[in-house]
Amino acid sequence: MKVISEKCKKCLECAEVCPVGAISKKNDVVVIDKDICLSCGCCASACTSDAISYED
C-alpha cells in the first residue's frame, strides 16, 4: 500500500501523473484510493518532497 507522509506539501503533482485518478485532496489532506491504485510508482516518481512510500 502506498502512503503519503507528513512530508507532503499538497502540491498534487502526484495526482496529475496518476493514470487512474487514485489521488485526491480531501479536507486538506492528500489521499490515495487503495481500491483503484495500480502501484505503478508514477506518483512516487513525481513527488519532489519524497512523501510517498510503500507500507505493508
N, C-alpha and C positions, 0 to 999 in steps of 0.2 A: 504494500500500500504506500502511496506517496503522501508525504506530509509536508505542510507549509509551516515553517517555524516562525518564531518571533522576529527573525531577521528580515521578514517580508516587508518591503517598502510600499506595497499595494499599488505598484505601477501597472499591473495587469499585462505586462509584456508576455508573460506565460500564457495568459488566456488568448492573446492574439495568435499564438502559434499552435494552440491545441487543435488538432484536426477534428475532434469530435465535440468540442464545446464543453468539456468537462470541468472547466474552471470558471468560477464566477465570484462576485463580491456580494456578501450578504451581511447586513448590519456592520459594515465597515471591516469585515474580515474576509480574506480571500480563501475560498474553499475549493476542494477537488471532489467532484462527484465520483465516488469509488465504483458506482454501478456502471458508469459509461467510460471511465478512464481505460485507455489501452495500454498503459505503462510503456509508452513508446519512447519516453525521455525527451521529447521536444520541449516541454515546459522547463525541465531542469536545465537543459542546454541554453535556453533563452534567459534564465534568471540571472541577473547581474549581481544579486546580493547573496547568491548561494543558499537560498531559503527552502529549496525543495529537495527532499531526500526520501529514501525508502525506509520503511519501518515494517517489521513483521507483526 
